[in-house]
Structure formats: C-alpha cells, structure tokens
Amino acid sequence: MPDLQSLLTPPRIFLIFGGISLGMGGVATCTGVTFARYGRVIYRAEEPRQFWEDVAACYLIGVCFIGYFLYKVYGISN
C-alpha cells in the first residue's frame, strides 16, 4: 500500500480532487441539495437555476482536474 505522502503529491492529488468534485456533483444531483459558498445551502426546488449552476461547476471542475491529471501522466509529446 502506498504511503500517504506519495498519494498527495502532484499529479495524483489532481485525480483525488477531480474524483471528490465529481462525487459532490453526483450527490447533489441525486439529493437535490448543494452547498454554495459561505455555507449556504441551495435546494433544487427553491432555486433551480442557481442549483444547476453549482452542480455544473462541480462537474466541470472535476473533469478539468482529471483531464489535467491525464495530461501530466501521459502528456502530449511530439
């Protein structure tokens, strides 16, 4: 089992953050509740536009982190 220090070094930390962000988006989509800045709770039924903007941001951030991880690991070489 790898030690914690090796897991938290770049580029693996980007994969971890991407997974957490995608997980947060998935949980928010299923439950209808998301947490915004400053501890504010947003419900899908009360503020649908703001809710979906936050969920889309979670997914987008997760995809960007995982994409950056893949770029750093496999890279584009000429």
Secondary structure by P-SEA (a helix, b strand, c coil): ccccccccccaaaaaaaaaaaaaaaaaaaaacccccccbbbbbccccaaaaaaaaaaaaaaaaaaaaaaaaaaccccc
